[in-house]
């Protein structure tokens, strides 16, 4: 078995409790909803960040990361790349330890900025698939 020392993703997923999902949709057919529901079923607290919805998955939604009133362990981004940098800037401001960009969400400049701020960055990977691969 791979040890946590060799696998920063396993270590992150094992230690994280609260995941703020930026771009989480209340539509059960959207990938953000399915992935978040799975992570919630695995014991994570999911905080929706989407100005278009009031709540989803039994949790109040916030218009931006800066309005989330509690400590966030992972910011999971389900937004198009052109919106990523603003999210990363907010995560840096909040000193969030990890930023996760879902599959096809790629923004090298924002990722580099986050890494320089000491944030673990996972890019172009699905948090559900990575969790299943390690903890199934």
N, C-alpha and C positions, 0 to 999 in steps of 0.2 A: 504494500500500500504506500502511496505517496505521502510523505510527511508534510505537515503544515509549513515547515521551514522552506521546503522546495516549491510550495504551491501557495503563492500569495492570495489567489482567488479562494482557495479552500479556507485559509485563515480568515479572510475577510467575511465570507459567508457564515463561518462558524461563530464569529464574535459579534457580528452586526445584529441589532434588534429592530431598528427603525429605518425603513426605506421610504424616502420621499420620491414619489413617481411623478416626474414632470411630463405633462401631456397625457396623463391617465384619463381614458375615456370612460363614460358611464355605459357605453354600448358594449354588451357582452360579446359581440362579434368582433370587436377590435382587438388586435394583439395585446395592446397595453392592458386591457381589462383581464384577458385570460392569464397573462403572465403574472399580473398583480394578485389575482385570485389564487393562483397556485402558490405564490410566495406567502400570501396570508395563511393559506392552509398548512404551510410548513412552520408557522409560528412567528412569522415576522409581522411587525406592526406596519401597515401600509398607510402612508399619508398622501392623498391625492393633491397634486398641484396643477390646477387648471382653472383659469378665470371663467370658463364657460359653464361649469357645473357647480352645484351646491354641495353634493356629496355623492359618493359611490362606495360600494363594498362596505357599507356601514360606517364610513369615516367622512368627516367634514372635509370639504375641499378648500384649498387656499389659493388665492390668485397668483401668489409668487412665493418662492422659497423664503424670502425675507419675512413673510408673514406667518410662517410656521412657528408655533410657540414652544416647540420642544427640540431637544437635541436630535440631530439626524446623523445616522451612521453611513448611509449610502444615498447619493442622489442618482436615481435611475432615470435616464433621459429618453423619452419617446417623442422627440421633436425632430423636425427636419434640420439638417446641418446648419442652415443659416440662422437658426435660433439658439444654437448651442453655446456660443460665446457668452451671451448674456446670462444664461443659466450657470455656466462655469464661474463667471465673475461673482454671482450671488453666493455660490457654494464656497468660493475662496473667502468672501467676506464673513461667512458663517463658520469658517474653519471646519468644514465637513471633511472627514478623513478619506472618503472615497467617492469617485464619480464613475458611474457606469453608463456607457453609451450603447444602446441596443444595436442589434444587427443593422447594418447600412447607415448608422449614424456615425459619421466620421468627420472629425474636425481637428486636424493636426495642431493648428496654432493654439486652439483652446486647450487641447490636451497638454501641450508643452507648458502653457501658462499654469495649468493646474499642478503639473509635476513640479514646476519651480516653486510652487507654494507648499510643497510637501504632501500633495494629495495623491493617493493611489488612483490611477486611471485605467479603466478597462474599456476598450473601444471596439465597436463592431462585433459584439458578442451578446448572446441572449442569456440573461441572468437565470431564467428557468432551465435552459439546457445545461448551463454550467453547474447549477445546483443539483440537477438530476444526475449528471455524470459523476458527481462526487459523493452524494449522500443517499443514493437510492438503495 
